[in-house]
Amino acid sequence: MVGFLRAFAAASAVPAAAAAAYTLFPSSAPSFSKLRFPLPDSFLSAAASSTSGRAPNAVPPMATAAATADLSAADDKQRDSALPELTTEFMVDMKCEGCVTAVKNKLQTLEGIKNIEVDLSNQVVRVLGSLPVKTMLDALHQTGRDARLIGQGNPNDFLVSAAVAEFKGPVVFGVVRLAQVNMELARVEATFSGLSPGKHGWSINQFGDLTRGAESTGNVYNPPDHLSDKPLGDLGTLEAGENGEAHFSGPKEKLRVVDLIGRSIALYATEDRSDPGIAAAVIARSAGVGENYKKLCTCDGVTIWESS
């Protein structure tokens, strides 16, 4: 009788543990179903250990927290690496070969960098890779040198290879950069501050009319040949943290930068864009690689290192 009870208990533990694992990580859970990337090995191993070495309902909270942290870190890393490769050009305050070596050594530690070229005479660093501009700029600043983005994309391949929209306050500040990778693909990168914490809808809108802010920019941009239920200019959702900052970097299929000049990017208070909008900025042409080596603005005499 005792042997029978032990066998019955052992057999019951397997489906119970499987049920506990499903409760923690259901395949249809909303928070994970939206992820575009597979779960990392550390996440899966944490789930496996929780079901094999413990009672069915005794998964420790720390294991769940660690798994979630691993997932978040892996998701951020993969989001960066998912960007298509593009040539990006920076002006960096370099004065000698030692500066060149320091800059190259720092950039070479970043995953996603394919090639680095340095022109010391013009103080220019040209990088081919799949990392966001912010990641590369942060690395350059960590060498103790001033650095500025001066160009993206190859202007020899496209009429307009890059564009920018600048949000200059008084509440929301930020910049959105768009760069053409090929005729069917563009890169979109954005950094914002001054947002209320939570999710915000954002989109490329038809017009660059800012007389009434985002409200006068028209509907979401959608060219006639774009046969999809979702407008081409729908950029999805930004999520601002408690500090009011939001960052985005990702590819956008079918987007042609040349068709966006003079239109606008609008930000909304709500995720579904049901409000009039909280900020907007006109999309303007930006320099491509090799098009902007000037260090002094002729209009006000401000050097590139003094500009904000």
HELIX and SHEET records of a PDB file:
HELIX    1   1 VAL A    2  LEU A   24  1                                  23    
HELIX    2   2 PRO A   30  SER A   33  1                                   4    
HELIX    3   3 ASP A   41  SER A   52  1                                  12    
HELIX    4   4 PRO A   61  SER A   81  1                                  21    
HELIX    5   5 GLU A   97  LEU A  107  1                                  11    
HELIX    6   6 VAL A  133  HIS A  141  1                                   9    
HELIX    7   7 GLY A  213  SER A  216  5                                   4    
HELIX    8   8 VAL A  257  LEU A  260  5                                   4    
SHEET    1   A 4 ILE A 113  ASP A 119  0                                        
SHEET    2   A 4 VAL A 124  GLY A 129 -1                                        
SHEET    3   A 4 LEU A  86  VAL A  92 -1                                        
SHEET    4   A 4 ALA A 147  GLN A 152 -1                                        
SHEET    1   B 5 ALA A 246  GLU A 253  0                                        
SHEET    2   B 5 LEU A 185  SER A 193 -1                                        
SHEET    3   B 5 PHE A 173  ASN A 182 -1                                        
SHEET    4   B 5 ALA A 162  LYS A 168 -1                                        
SHEET    5   B 5 ALA A 284  SER A 286 -1                                        
SHEET    1   C 4 ASP A 234  ALA A 240  0                                        
SHEET    2   C 4 GLY A 198  ASN A 205 -1                                        
SHEET    3   C 4 SER A 264  LEU A 267 -1                                        
SHEET    4   C 4 ALA A 279  VAL A 282 -1                                        
END                                                                             
